[in-house]
Amino acid sequence: MDQIDGMACWRAGECGNAGSVILLLHSSIRALFSFFSTPANEPLPLKPIRKIVVPGAVVLALIIVVLVFRFHPDGRRLLRDFSNPFTAAESVAEDELAEQVQMLRSKADLVQEITELQQAEERSAVHLARIKQLERENRELGRLLQLDETAAMEVTHARVVFRDPAAGGRRLQLNRGEQDGIAVGQPVLANGFLLGRIAEVSKQTAGVLTIVDANCRLSVCPAGTRCYGILAGAEDRSVRSRPVLLVRHLQLDCEINEGQVVETSDYSIAPPGIKVGTVVDAASGPRGNEQLDRTIKIRPFVFDRAFTHVTVLTGSRESLD
């Protein structure tokens, strides 16, 4: 009876709310259950018939449900309300999955970006080191060019390509030689100060004997005096970054004070007035003959700063043999 009432309500168009839809579904389902249930005293011939009718009834019930939810407004609203939790859960799952994918992609992009930044930083560090090196070389060459103007002499600029460790750094090799006008005996400067003299030369290279070596032997004098002495190399043969040099054969009556600048003299193969060092001990040294001369100790200027380029005074006085 409920089923007939629900269908009548449906045909009459009087089922305008969700309650009527539920009433229709409820009556249909009750009819199906009543048909599916097997009475205890059911005759045996009806059982095969029931096995055939049951699937058809199930299909019919599904069709009725679909029609209700498809064409009736309340049925569609009811279907939306019923499926909303599942749709919302699916949407949330999709959002979380998309977020996870984006996070993974973001992490990969971040790692790639960090790697690129590190590589760029390494390249920048190399470029910065190169720029600093060029700045040092430019400052050094600038000092050399200033020296060219003051000395008004022919010069050759060269790069130090080798320092002899066996000689304690007292001998250097340059990348310039005879074809560049370099000859034995010519004075060599670095950082604007006296470094030594050319001791040997080939067509493309030259060897420098620095003022630390006792065999360099150049004439020097304390600035502002006419006291002449011979630069006689380092006080000892140990390897030191700032060695102490000896100036021997100075006159006994010379007034020399500590801190006084020592420079090349008029009798040197180098032009006069090139700074060599500063006096650190003006007393007579143990190697001087106190009856004839005196010995002082100086600290050279040339080793105060590192250098990679030098200036060879190729237009200086006659070279020594």
Helices and strands as residue ranges (DSSP letters): H 2-12, H 18-36, H 46-71, H 73-151, E 156-163, G 165-167, E 171-174, G 178-180, E 187-190, E 193-201, E 206-210, E 219-222, E 229-234, E 245-250, E 261-264, E 275-281, E 294-300, E 309-312
